[in-house]
Amino acid sequence: MSNRDSSRSTNFPGSGYEPVYGRIPIMRLRPQIECALFPSKAYVGEVIPFSCVAFREGHDKIAVDLVLTAPNGDATRIRLDRGNPGLDEWQTTAQVTVEGEWQWYMEAFGDDFATWRHNAEIKVPAGIDVEVMLEEGARVLDRAEQTPAVVAAAKAARNTALKALDRLRALIADDVVAQLTEAPVRSLVTPSATRTIRVERQRAGYGAWYEFFPRSEGAVPNIDGSWRSGTFQTATERLDGVAAMGFDVVYLPPIHPIGHTNRKGPNNTLVAGPNDPGSPWAIGADTGGHKDVHPDLGAEADFVAFRERAEELGMEVALDLALQATPDHPWVKEHPEWFTTLADGTIAYAENPPKKYQDIYPINFDNDRNGFYAEVLDVVRHWIGLGVKIFRVDNPHTKPLQFWEWLIHDINAEYPEVLFLAEAFTRPAVMQSLAKAGFHQSYSYFTWRNTREELEEFLTEISHDTSDFMRPNLFVNTPDILTEYLQRGGRPAYEARAVIAAIAGSNWGMYAGYELVENVARPGSEENIDNEKYEFKQRNWAAEEAAGRSLAPLITQLNGIRHAHPALWQLRNFEIHDADNPQILSFSKHLAAKYTDSGIADTILTVVNLDPFATQESTLTVDAEKLGLPRNAAFQVEDLLSGAIWDWSTHNFVRLAPGQSHVLSVRHH
């Protein structure tokens, strides 16, 4: 029970039972997670919807305030609006502007002036209880702040020389109503329980990610079939191109030594040749483990120089945290108890039947919990010490949930700026529980949602249903994921998916090669042939762009639009608009003027052709209220991709070629 809940008393007669409900019941508080077992999440600049259900007996009027307290103790009071009256819903929004723990609660109260007015406007004109109603109104005003308008209205109400309707009009004059709305006369004040929102830095909820393998950048094939690996120095040369496309985060797969025992060859073959580099996720060799840099890439100082150059270009570097080991990892000799030993005395390698990962030993988290937990904490601190503030975690759903809750809590208590992204393509309950446990971002099912129906359902869910705790990062591809839609749809499919991810998601990402439409799969799989996980890959970025084969110009446009439009920095403002062609997807993101630095509302309306093979036409029905405009309003839009300007209204004809989209800025006057 909240210590502010003065409406509840411990002095009830009888058994001494204390009711759960306050004098005015307040229920279904949102945002909250698992009955407030965890704080809900937000990031700096995010606009959060707050809501509750509140009502009282009978017909007397109530109102509800949100009391939101910033980490420095400054409190703001915001009046909630009625949602669905029949469901007793109340709702509002508020923007959080600084990092830290915010506290909030709802405060319901009897609105005595509103109750009196409702009754008086019925009774007085009908001649019922006229003098009683007018005196009751004057007494309500006696309890209000005694401004000149309120004093004059109360005096007029008691002036029997005036007509009854004139006395009533004085009590409900505009200036009186405005004051009593802003500062109501309250009774039966009932606070709810207090809830917490953990507000993290903006990058936790907004950013564009680019993944590439540093060993491939600058890699050179030798005549004998071997390769000279790229290094952090050569990979640094790629950073300018990534920054030019507008990305905020450069994500690197594991950069540690790679084991030789059971090393995988090209396309995940079981036998590697002498020149095959192996999978970066097969961590550990005689040259070190999770705290070390692969000697082919350089030294720690080279990594630090790489990170510093990325930061000079306005990007952060995210590192992979993969808690597994090869048979060659120092952990195997030094701490065999950290693994599972089978009945035949061998250590169990990783399996996800029918998949087998013979080059990897999974960790047993229970044999020596304290010892291994301390080691991971030391590993993470090591890379934080080298300037890393973001970790992409490999397969967290295969490790104990309790471990992640502990690790993220302890790291964030010491380093609140550090972020963790969960690469967990798993069951919804597991994925969502990882987010609740503390992961700041999560991979999602986006790559497998391709029809309009699937996309509308998915994007609505992540924006509204799970947004109090889970922040999806809409990667369009990964080294492991090349979906059938991309394989079959070619360049138009790649264009459409990039637009949807970049504009619908506050976080989105891509793996290198997407901009070159690398869509040839290994037969029978959903991943690229000649997969970069197992071999070097040489690409000529500049030549492909010069020849017009690269999507870099489109990606640059999309990230530029994201940076320029604060509506796209939000997750929870996604809304669907209807089209009469199932191949046309339309959605908007709107940010009210009171939440923008310019004081002008920001609204983006997007229309995408999902068919990568044919031109599609449709009549688009726009809900203007979702755009922050009056119902059925006419408005002007500018296509931020083509520069075209059109006059639109509720119903609009669109015709889009394969891969074509409209990303429309709605002009607010």
C-alpha positions as CSV (number, residue, x, y, z in Angstrom):
1,M,0.0,0.0,0.0
2,S,1.3,3.4,-0.9
3,N,2.3,5.6,2.1
4,R,0.4,8.4,0.4
5,D,-2.9,6.6,0.4
6,S,-4.6,8.7,3.1
7,S,-8.0,7.5,1.8
8,R,-7.4,4.1,3.5
9,S,-7.6,3.8,7.2
10,T,-6.4,1.2,9.6
11,N,-9.3,2.1,12.0
12,F,-12.1,0.1,10.3
13,P,-14.4,-1.5,12.9
14,G,-14.7,-5.2,13.4
15,S,-11.9,-7.5,12.4
16,G,-9.5,-4.8,11.5
17,Y,-9.4,-5.9,7.9
18,E,-8.0,-3.2,5.6
19,P,-9.6,-3.1,2.1
20,V,-7.4,-3.4,-0.9
21,Y,-9.4,-0.8,-2.8
22,G,-9.0,2.9,-2.0
23,R,-12.0,5.2,-1.5
24,I,-11.9,5.7,-5.3
25,P,-10.8,2.5,-6.9
26,I,-7.7,2.8,-9.2
27,M,-6.8,-0.3,-11.2
28,R,-4.9,-1.4,-14.3
29,L,-2.0,1.0,-14.0
30,R,0.2,1.3,-17.1
31,P,3.1,1.3,-17.6
32,Q,4.0,-1.6,-15.3
33,I,5.6,-5.0,-15.7
34,E,4.5,-8.2,-14.0
35,C,2.6,-6.4,-11.3
36,A,5.6,-4.1,-10.7
37,L,8.1,-6.9,-10.2
38,F,10.4,-4.9,-12.5
39,P,10.5,-1.2,-13.4
40,S,9.1,-0.4,-16.8
41,K,11.4,1.0,-19.4
42,A,11.9,4.2,-21.3
43,Y,14.7,6.2,-22.9
44,V,15.5,9.9,-22.9
45,G,13.1,11.8,-25.1
46,E,10.5,9.0,-25.2
47,V,6.8,9.9,-25.0
48,I,5.1,7.4,-22.7
49,P,1.4,6.6,-22.6
50,F,0.0,6.4,-19.0
51,S,-3.4,5.0,-18.2
52,C,-5.6,3.4,-15.5
53,V,-9.1,2.4,-14.8
54,A,-10.8,4.6,-12.1
55,F,-14.4,5.1,-11.0
56,R,-16.6,5.7,-8.0
57,E,-20.0,4.6,-6.9
58,G,-23.1,6.4,-8.1
59,H,-23.0,9.3,-10.6
60,D,-20.7,11.8,-9.0
61,K,-17.9,13.0,-11.2
62,I,-14.2,12.2,-10.7
63,A,-11.0,13.2,-12.3
64,V,-7.5,11.6,-12.3
65,D,-4.1,13.2,-12.2
66,L,-0.7,11.6,-13.1
67,V,2.0,12.7,-10.6
68,L,5.3,12.1,-12.3
69,T,8.5,12.7,-10.3
70,A,11.9,13.1,-12.0
71,P,15.1,11.6,-10.5
72,N,16.0,15.0,-9.0
73,G,12.7,15.1,-7.1
74,D,10.8,17.6,-9.3
75,A,7.2,16.5,-9.6
76,T,4.8,17.3,-12.5
77,R,1.0,16.9,-12.3
78,I,-0.8,16.0,-15.5
79,R,-4.6,15.7,-15.8
80,L,-5.7,12.5,-17.5
81,D,-8.3,12.4,-20.3
82,R,-11.3,10.2,-20.4
83,G,-10.7,7.3,-22.7
84,N,-13.7,5.0,-23.2
85,P,-16.3,6.2,-20.7
86,G,-18.1,2.9,-20.6
87,L,-14.8,1.2,-19.6
88,D,-13.9,3.9,-17.0
89,E,-10.5,4.4,-18.8
90,W,-8.3,7.4,-18.2
91,Q,-5.2,8.2,-20.2
92,T,-2.5,10.8,-21.0
93,T,1.1,11.0,-22.2
94,A,4.3,12.4,-20.8
95,Q,7.8,12.8,-22.1
96,V,10.8,11.8,-19.9
97,T,13.8,14.0,-20.5
98,V,16.7,12.7,-18.3
99,E,18.2,9.4,-17.3
100,G,17.5,7.8,-14.0
101,E,14.7,6.3,-11.9
102,W,11.4,8.2,-12.3
103,Q,8.5,7.6,-9.9
104,W,4.8,8.0,-10.7
105,Y,1.4,7.4,-9.3
106,M,-2.2,8.2,-10.2
107,E,-4.3,10.3,-7.9
108,A,-8.1,10.1,-8.3
109,F,-10.5,12.6,-6.6
110,G,-14.1,13.6,-6.5
111,D,-14.5,16.7,-8.8
112,D,-17.0,18.5,-6.7
113,F,-17.6,21.4,-9.1
114,A,-18.1,19.1,-12.1
115,T,-20.6,17.0,-10.1
116,W,-22.5,20.1,-8.9
117,R,-22.5,21.6,-12.4
118,H,-23.9,18.4,-14.0
119,N,-26.8,18.4,-11.5
120,A,-27.4,22.2,-11.6
121,E,-27.6,22.4,-15.3
122,I,-30.5,19.9,-15.2
123,K,-32.3,21.1,-12.1
124,V,-32.2,24.9,-12.2
125,P,-33.6,25.4,-15.7
126,A,-36.3,22.9,-14.7
127,G,-37.1,24.9,-11.5
128,I,-36.1,22.0,-9.3
129,D,-34.4,22.7,-5.9
130,V,-33.2,26.0,-7.4
131,E,-32.1,27.8,-4.2
132,V,-30.4,24.7,-2.8
133,M,-28.5,24.1,-6.1
134,L,-27.3,27.7,-6.3
135,E,-26.2,27.8,-2.7
136,E,-24.4,24.4,-3.2
137,G,-22.6,25.9,-6.2
138,A,-21.6,29.0,-4.1
139,R,-20.3,26.7,-1.4
140,V,-18.1,24.8,-3.9
141,L,-16.7,28.1,-5.0
142,D,-16.0,29.0,-1.4
143,R,-13.6,26.1,-1.3
144,A,-11.8,27.1,-4.4
145,E,-8.9,29.5,-4.7
146,Q,-10.4,32.9,-4.0
147,T,-9.6,34.8,-7.3
148,P,-11.7,37.8,-8.2
149,A,-13.7,35.8,-10.7
150,V,-14.5,33.1,-8.2
151,V,-15.5,35.6,-5.5
152,A,-17.7,37.5,-7.8
153,A,-19.4,34.3,-9.0
154,A,-20.2,33.1,-5.5
155,K,-21.5,36.6,-4.6
156,A,-23.8,36.6,-7.7
157,A,-25.1,33.1,-6.9
158,R,-26.3,34.3,-3.5
159,N,-27.9,37.5,-4.9
160,T,-31.6,36.7,-4.8
161,A,-32.4,39.9,-6.7
162,L,-31.0,38.3,-9.8
163,K,-32.9,35.8,-12.0
164,A,-32.0,32.2,-11.2
165,L,-30.6,31.5,-14.7
166,D,-28.4,34.6,-14.4
167,R,-27.0,33.3,-11.1
168,L,-26.4,29.9,-12.7
169,R,-24.6,31.6,-15.6
170,A,-22.3,33.5,-13.2
171,L,-21.3,30.2,-11.5
172,I,-20.5,28.5,-14.9
173,A,-18.9,31.5,-16.6
174,D,-15.9,30.6,-18.8
175,D,-13.3,32.1,-16.5
176,V,-14.7,30.3,-13.5
177,V,-14.9,27.0,-15.4
178,A,-11.3,27.4,-16.6
179,Q,-10.0,28.0,-13.1
180,L,-12.0,25.1,-11.6
181,T,-10.7,22.8,-14.4
182,E,-7.1,23.8,-13.8
183,A,-7.4,23.8,-10.0
184,P,-10.4,21.7,-9.1
185,V,-12.2,21.5,-5.8
186,R,-11.2,18.0,-4.8
187,S,-12.6,15.5,-2.3
188,L,-12.0,11.9,-1.4
189,V,-8.4,12.2,-2.8
190,T,-7.1,8.7,-3.5
191,P,-3.6,7.9,-4.6
192,S,-2.6,4.7,-6.3
193,A,0.5,2.6,-5.5
194,T,3.7,4.1,-6.8
195,R,5.4,2.7,-9.8
196,T,9.0,3.1,-11.3
197,I,10.2,3.9,-14.8
198,R,13.8,3.3,-15.5
199,V,14.9,5.9,-18.1
200,E,18.0,5.0,-20.1
201,R,20.1,7.0,-22.5
202,Q,18.6,7.7,-25.9
203,R,20.7,5.0,-27.7
204,A,18.9,2.4,-25.7
205,G,15.8,3.1,-27.8
206,Y,16.8,4.9,-30.9
207,G,19.6,4.1,-33.4
208,A,20.7,2.5,-36.7
209,W,23.1,-0.4,-36.5
210,Y,25.6,-1.7,-39.1
211,E,27.3,-5.1,-38.7
212,F,30.5,-6.0,-40.4
213,F,33.4,-8.5,-40.0
214,P,36.6,-6.5,-39.5
215,R,38.7,-9.4,-40.8
216,S,37.1,-9.1,-44.2
217,E,37.7,-5.3,-44.6
218,G,41.1,-5.2,-46.2
219,A,41.5,-8.9,-46.6
220,V,43.6,-9.9,-49.6
221,P,43.7,-13.4,-51.3
222,N,47.1,-14.8,-51.9
223,I,48.1,-16.8,-55.0
224,D,48.2,-20.1,-53.1
225,G,44.6,-19.8,-52.0
226,S,45.3,-18.4,-48.5
227,W,44.3,-15.0,-47.3
228,R,45.9,-12.1,-45.6
229,S,43.4,-11.1,-43.0
230,G,42.0,-7.6,-42.6
231,T,43.0,-5.8,-39.4
232,F,41.6,-3.1,-37.2
233,Q,43.7,-0.7,-39.2
234,T,42.2,-1.7,-42.5
235,A,38.7,-2.0,-41.0
236,T,39.0,1.6,-39.9
237,E,38.9,2.6,-43.5
238,R,35.4,1.2,-43.8
239,L,34.1,3.4,-41.0
240,D,33.8,6.5,-43.2
241,G,31.5,4.7,-45.6
242,V,29.4,3.4,-42.7
243,A,29.2,6.9,-41.2
244,A,28.3,8.4,-44.5
245,M,25.2,6.1,-44.7
246,G,24.1,7.6,-41.4
247,F,24.5,4.7,-39.0
248,D,24.8,5.3,-35.2
249,V,26.3,1.9,-34.1
250,V,29.0,-0.3,-35.7
251,Y,28.5,-3.9,-34.4
252,L,31.4,-6.3,-34.6
253,P,31.1,-10.1,-34.3
254,P,33.5,-11.6,-31.8
255,I,37.1,-10.3,-32.2
256,H,38.8,-12.9,-30.1
257,P,41.2,-15.7,-30.9
258,I,39.5,-18.6,-32.8
259,G,40.0,-22.2,-31.9
260,H,41.5,-24.9,-34.2
261,T,40.0,-28.0,-32.8
262,N,36.9,-29.0,-34.9
263,R,37.1,-25.7,-36.8
264,K,34.4,-25.3,-39.3
265,G,35.2,-24.9,-43.0
266,P,33.4,-22.9,-45.8
267,N,29.6,-23.1,-45.6
268,N,29.7,-24.8,-42.2
269,T,31.5,-27.9,-43.4
270,L,32.9,-30.1,-40.7
271,V,36.5,-30.1,-42.0
272,A,38.4,-26.9,-42.3
273,G,41.4,-26.4,-44.6
274,P,44.7,-25.1,-43.3
275,N,43.8,-21.6,-44.5
276,D,40.2,-21.4,-43.3
277,P,39.8,-18.7,-40.6
278,G,36.9,-20.4,-38.7
279,S,33.9,-18.9,-37.1
280,P,34.4,-15.9,-34.9
281,W,31.9,-17.4,-32.5
282,A,34.2,-20.3,-31.8
283,I,36.1,-18.4,-29.2
284,G,39.4,-19.4,-27.6
285,A,42.9,-20.6,-28.6
286,D,46.4,-20.7,-27.3
287,T,46.6,-17.0,-27.9
288,G,43.8,-16.2,-25.5
289,G,40.1,-16.1,-24.8
290,H,37.3,-13.6,-24.2
291,K,39.6,-10.8,-23.0
292,D,41.9,-11.0,-25.9
293,V,42.0,-9.7,-29.5
294,H,42.7,-12.1,-32.4
295,P,46.3,-11.6,-33.4
296,D,45.4,-11.3,-37.0
297,L,43.3,-8.2,-36.2
298,G,46.0,-6.5,-34.2
299,A,46.4,-5.6,-30.6
300,E,44.3,-3.9,-28.0
301,A,45.7,-0.6,-29.0
302,D,44.5,-1.1,-32.5
303,F,41.0,-1.9,-31.3
304,V,41.0,1.2,-29.2
305,A,42.1,3.3,-32.2
306,F,39.3,1.7,-34.2
307,R,36.7,2.6,-31.6
308,E,38.1,6.2,-31.2
309,R,37.8,6.7,-35.0
310,A,34.2,5.5,-35.0
311,E,33.4,7.9,-32.2
312,E,35.0,10.8,-34.1
313,L,32.6,9.9,-36.9
314,G,29.6,10.0,-34.5
315,M,29.2,6.2,-34.0
316,E,29.5,3.8,-31.1
317,V,31.1,0.4,-31.4
318,A,29.1,-2.6,-30.1
319,L,30.9,-5.8,-29.3
320,D,29.6,-9.4,-29.3
321,L,29.4,-11.1,-26.0
322,A,29.2,-14.9,-26.7
323,L,29.5,-17.0,-23.6
324,Q,30.9,-20.2,-25.1
325,A,34.3,-21.7,-25.7
326,T,36.2,-23.9,-28.1
327,P,38.1,-26.9,-26.9
328,D,41.2,-24.7,-27.2
329,H,40.0,-22.0,-24.9
330,P,42.1,-21.4,-21.8
331,W,38.9,-21.9,-19.7
332,V,38.8,-25.6,-20.7
333,K,42.2,-26.4,-19.1
334,E,41.9,-23.9,-16.2
335,H,38.2,-24.5,-15.3
336,P,36.9,-27.7,-16.7
337,E,34.1,-27.5,-14.1
338,W,32.6,-24.7,-16.2
339,F,31.5,-27.2,-18.8
340,T,29.4,-30.4,-18.8
341,T,31.2,-33.7,-18.8
342,L,29.5,-36.7,-20.4
343,A,29.4,-40.3,-19.1
344,D,32.4,-41.1,-21.4
345,G,34.5,-38.4,-19.9
346,T,34.3,-36.0,-22.9
347,I,32.9,-32.5,-22.7
348,A,29.6,-31.9,-24.4
349,Y,29.7,-29.6,-27.4
350,A,26.8,-27.4,-28.4
351,E,23.7,-28.8,-30.1
352,N,20.4,-27.5,-31.3
353,P,19.2,-30.8,-32.9
354,P,19.5,-31.4,-35.7
355,K,22.2,-28.7,-35.8
356,K,25.5,-29.5,-34.2
357,Y,28.3,-27.1,-33.3
358,Q,31.3,-29.3,-32.8
359,D,33.6,-26.4,-32.5
360,I,31.9,-25.0,-29.4
361,Y,31.5,-26.1,-25.8
362,P,28.5,-24.5,-24.0
363,I,28.9,-23.3,-20.5
364,N,27.4,-25.1,-17.5
365,F,26.2,-22.3,-15.4
366,D,25.5,-24.4,-12.3
367,N,28.7,-26.3,-11.6
368,D,30.6,-23.3,-10.3
369,R,28.1,-20.5,-10.4
370,N,30.1,-18.0,-8.4
371,G,33.3,-18.6,-10.2
372,F,31.9,-18.3,-13.7
373,Y,29.7,-15.4,-12.9
374,A,32.7,-13.5,-11.5
375,E,34.6,-14.3,-14.7
376,V,31.9,-12.9,-17.0
377,L,31.7,-9.8,-14.9
378,D,35.4,-9.4,-15.3
379,V,35.2,-9.9,-19.0
380,V,32.5,-7.3,-19.5
381,R,34.4,-4.8,-17.3
382,H,37.6,-5.4,-19.3
383,W,35.9,-4.2,-22.5
384,I,34.1,-1.4,-20.8
385,G,37.6,-0.3,-19.7
386,L,38.6,-0.2,-23.4
387,G,35.6,2.1,-24.1
388,V,32.9,-0.3,-25.1
389,K,29.4,0.8,-24.0
390,I,27.2,-1.6,-26.0
391,F,27.2,-5.4,-26.1
392,R,25.2,-7.6,-28.5
393,V,24.7,-10.9,-26.6
394,D,24.8,-14.1,-28.6
395,N,22.0,-16.6,-27.9
396,P,21.1,-15.3,-24.4
397,H,18.0,-17.6,-24.3
398,T,20.4,-20.6,-23.9
399,K,21.7,-19.3,-20.6
400,P,19.8,-18.9,-17.3
401,L,17.5,-15.9,-17.1
402,Q,18.5,-15.3,-13.6
403,F,22.2,-14.9,-14.7
404,W,21.3,-12.1,-17.1
405,E,19.2,-10.3,-14.6
406,W,22.1,-10.3,-12.1
407,L,24.8,-9.4,-14.7
408,I,22.9,-6.5,-16.3
409,H,21.9,-5.1,-12.9
410,D,25.4,-5.2,-11.5
411,I,27.0,-3.7,-14.6
412,N,24.4,-0.9,-14.9
413,A,24.7,-0.1,-11.2
414,E,28.4,0.6,-11.9
415,Y,28.1,1.7,-15.5
416,P,24.5,3.0,-16.3
417,E,25.5,4.0,-19.8
418,V,26.2,0.4,-20.9
419,L,23.6,-1.3,-23.1
420,F,22.9,-5.0,-23.9
421,L,21.1,-6.2,-27.0
422,A,19.6,-9.7,-26.8
423,E,20.0,-11.9,-29.9
424,A,17.2,-14.2,-29.0
425,F,15.1,-15.7,-31.8
426,T,13.1,-17.9,-29.5
427,R,9.7,-18.3,-28.0
428,P,7.8,-15.1,-27.1
429,A,7.7,-15.8,-23.4
430,V,11.4,-16.3,-23.3
431,M,12.2,-13.3,-25.5
432,Q,10.0,-11.1,-23.5
433,S,11.3,-12.3,-20.2
434,L,14.9,-11.5,-21.2
435,A,13.7,-7.9,-21.9
436,K,12.0,-7.7,-18.5
437,A,15.2,-9.0,-16.9
438,G,17.1,-6.0,-18.1
439,F,18.1,-6.3,-21.8
440,H,17.9,-2.8,-23.3
441,Q,17.1,-4.1,-26.9
442,S,16.1,-7.3,-28.5
443,Y,16.2,-8.9,-31.9
444,S,12.7,-9.8,-33.1
445,Y,10.6,-11.8,-35.5
446,F,10.7,-9.0,-38.0
447,T,12.6,-10.9,-40.7
448,W,9.9,-13.5,-40.9
449,R,6.9,-11.1,-41.0
450,N,6.4,-10.3,-44.7
451,T,2.7,-10.1,-45.6
452,R,0.7,-7.0,-44.8
453,E,-1.4,-8.8,-42.2
454,E,1.8,-10.2,-40.6
455,L,3.5,-6.8,-40.6
456,E,0.5,-4.9,-39.2
457,E,0.0,-7.3,-36.4
458,F,3.7,-7.5,-35.6
459,L,4.5,-3.8,-35.7
460,T,1.4,-2.9,-33.7
461,E,2.4,-5.5,-31.0
462,I,5.9,-4.2,-30.6
463,S,4.8,-0.6,-30.6
464,H,1.9,-0.9,-28.1
465,D,1.5,-4.3,-26.5
466,T,5.1,-4.9,-25.3
467,S,6.7,-1.5,-25.5
468,D,6.7,-1.0,-21.7
469,F,9.6,-3.4,-21.4
470,M,10.8,-4.7,-24.8
471,R,12.6,-2.6,-27.5
472,P,12.9,-4.5,-30.7
473,N,15.8,-3.8,-33.1
474,L,14.5,-4.5,-36.6
475,F,17.5,-6.1,-38.3
476,V,16.7,-6.7,-42.0
477,N,19.3,-9.5,-42.2
478,T,22.1,-11.1,-40.2
479,P,24.9,-13.6,-41.1
480,D,22.4,-16.3,-40.1
481,I,19.3,-15.0,-41.8
482,L,18.5,-14.6,-45.5
483,T,14.8,-15.1,-45.7
484,E,12.9,-16.5,-48.7
485,Y,11.3,-13.1,-49.3
486,L,14.8,-11.6,-49.8
487,Q,16.1,-14.6,-51.8
488,R,13.2,-14.4,-54.3
489,G,12.4,-10.7,-54.3
490,G,15.9,-9.4,-55.1
491,R,16.5,-5.6,-55.1
492,P,12.8,-4.6,-54.7
493,A,12.4,-6.8,-51.6
494,Y,15.6,-5.3,-50.1
495,E,14.3,-1.8,-50.8
496,A,10.9,-2.4,-49.2
497,R,12.3,-4.1,-46.1
498,A,14.8,-1.3,-45.5
499,V,12.1,1.3,-45.7
500,I,9.8,-0.6,-43.3
501,A,12.6,-1.3,-40.7
502,A,14.1,2.2,-40.8
503,I,10.8,4.1,-40.6
504,A,8.6,1.9,-38.5
505,G,11.3,0.9,-36.0
506,S,13.0,3.3,-33.6
507,N,15.9,0.8,-33.8
508,W,16.9,-0.9,-37.0
509,G,20.0,-2.7,-38.3
510,M,21.6,-4.4,-41.2
511,Y,24.5,-6.8,-41.8
512,A,27.1,-5.8,-44.4
513,G,26.2,-7.0,-47.9
514,Y,22.6,-6.0,-47.6
515,E,23.3,-2.9,-49.6
516,L,24.8,-5.0,-52.4
517,V,21.6,-7.2,-52.5
518,E,23.6,-10.4,-51.6
519,N,20.6,-12.8,-51.9
520,V,22.0,-16.1,-53.0
521,A,21.4,-18.7,-50.3
522,R,23.2,-21.9,-49.5
523,P,20.9,-24.6,-50.9
524,G,18.3,-25.7,-48.4
525,S,19.1,-22.9,-45.9
526,E,18.1,-19.4,-44.9
527,E,21.6,-18.0,-45.0
528,N,24.0,-16.7,-47.6
529,I,26.1,-19.1,-49.6
530,D,29.8,-18.8,-48.9
531,N,28.8,-17.4,-45.6
532,E,31.2,-14.8,-44.1
533,K,31.0,-16.6,-40.7
534,Y,33.4,-19.2,-42.1
535,E,35.5,-17.3,-44.7
536,F,36.8,-14.0,-45.8
537,K,34.6,-11.9,-48.1
538,Q,36.0,-9.2,-50.4
539,R,33.7,-6.4,-51.5
540,N,34.3,-3.3,-53.6
541,W,31.9,-0.9,-52.0
542,A,32.8,2.1,-54.0
543,A,32.7,0.3,-57.4
544,E,29.3,-1.2,-56.7
545,E,27.9,2.2,-55.7
546,A,29.5,3.9,-58.7
547,A,27.8,1.3,-61.0
548,G,24.4,2.0,-59.4
549,R,24.2,-1.5,-57.9
550,S,24.4,-0.4,-54.3
551,L,21.5,0.5,-52.0
552,A,23.8,2.8,-50.1
553,P,22.0,6.0,-51.5
554,L,18.6,4.7,-50.3
555,I,20.0,3.7,-46.9
556,T,21.6,7.1,-46.6
557,Q,18.3,8.8,-47.4
558,L,16.5,6.7,-44.8
559,N,18.9,7.3,-42.0
560,G,19.0,11.0,-42.9
561,I,15.2,11.1,-42.6
562,R,15.4,9.4,-39.3
563,H,17.9,11.9,-37.9
564,A,15.8,14.9,-39.1
565,H,12.4,13.7,-37.9
566,P,11.9,13.2,-34.1
567,A,8.6,11.3,-34.7
568,L,10.9,8.5,-35.9
569,W,12.9,8.5,-32.6
570,Q,9.8,7.1,-30.9
571,L,8.6,3.5,-30.6
572,R,5.1,3.8,-29.3
573,N,3.5,6.1,-31.9
574,F,3.1,3.6,-34.7
575,E,-0.3,3.6,-36.3
576,I,-1.8,1.7,-39.3
577,H,-3.8,3.2,-42.1
578,D,-6.1,1.2,-44.4
579,A,-5.4,0.4,-48.1
580,D,-7.8,-1.6,-50.3
581,N,-4.9,-3.6,-51.8
582,P,-3.3,-6.2,-49.5
583,Q,0.1,-5.6,-51.2
584,I,0.1,-2.0,-49.9
585,L,1.3,-1.3,-46.3
586,S,0.7,2.1,-44.9
587,F,1.5,3.4,-41.4
588,S,2.3,6.7,-39.7
589,K,4.3,8.0,-36.8
590,H,3.2,11.3,-35.2
591,L,4.8,13.5,-32.5
592,A,2.8,16.3,-31.0
593,A,4.1,19.9,-31.2
594,K,4.5,20.0,-27.4
595,Y,7.2,17.3,-27.6
596,T,9.3,18.7,-30.4
597,D,12.1,21.2,-30.0
598,S,10.7,23.3,-32.9
599,G,7.2,23.5,-31.4
600,I,5.8,22.2,-34.6
601,A,4.3,18.7,-34.8
602,D,6.3,16.1,-36.7
603,T,4.4,13.4,-38.7
604,I,5.7,10.8,-41.2
605,L,3.2,8.8,-43.3
606,T,4.7,5.8,-45.1
607,V,3.3,3.7,-48.0
608,V,5.2,0.6,-49.2
609,N,4.6,-1.8,-52.1
610,L,5.2,-5.2,-50.5
611,D,5.1,-7.0,-53.9
612,P,8.7,-7.2,-55.3
613,F,7.5,-8.4,-58.7
614,A,4.7,-6.2,-59.8
615,T,3.4,-2.6,-59.7
616,Q,0.5,-2.2,-57.3
617,E,-2.3,0.4,-57.1
618,S,-4.5,1.2,-54.1
619,T,-6.9,3.7,-52.6
620,L,-5.4,4.7,-49.3
621,T,-7.8,5.8,-46.5
622,V,-6.0,8.1,-44.1
623,D,-7.2,8.6,-40.6
624,A,-6.2,12.3,-40.2
625,E,-6.6,12.2,-36.4
626,K,-3.7,9.8,-36.3
627,L,-1.7,12.5,-38.0
628,G,-2.6,15.1,-35.4
629,L,-5.1,16.8,-37.8
630,P,-8.9,17.3,-37.6
631,R,-11.0,14.5,-38.9
632,N,-11.4,14.5,-42.7
633,A,-8.8,17.3,-43.0
634,A,-7.1,18.1,-46.3
635,F,-3.3,18.4,-45.9
636,Q,-0.1,18.6,-48.0
637,V,2.6,16.0,-48.0
638,E,6.2,15.9,-49.3
639,D,7.8,12.7,-50.4
640,L,11.2,12.7,-48.6
641,L,12.5,10.1,-51.1
642,S,11.5,11.7,-54.4
643,G,10.9,15.4,-53.4
644,A,7.4,15.3,-54.8
645,I,4.6,17.4,-53.1
646,W,1.0,16.4,-53.2
647,D,-2.3,17.6,-51.7
648,W,-3.9,14.7,-49.9
649,S,-7.1,14.1,-48.0
650,T,-9.0,11.1,-46.5
651,H,-8.9,9.0,-49.7
652,N,-5.8,9.0,-51.9
653,F,-4.7,7.0,-54.9
654,V,-1.2,5.5,-54.9
655,R,0.6,3.6,-57.6
656,L,4.0,2.0,-56.6
657,A,6.4,0.1,-58.7
658,P,8.2,-3.0,-57.2
659,G,10.5,-1.7,-54.4
660,Q,9.0,1.8,-54.4
661,S,7.7,3.5,-51.3
662,H,6.5,6.9,-50.3
663,V,7.9,8.4,-47.1
664,L,5.7,11.4,-46.6
665,S,6.3,14.4,-44.3
666,V,2.9,15.8,-43.4
667,R,3.0,19.6,-43.4
668,H,1.5,21.2,-40.2
669,H,0.6,24.9,-40.5
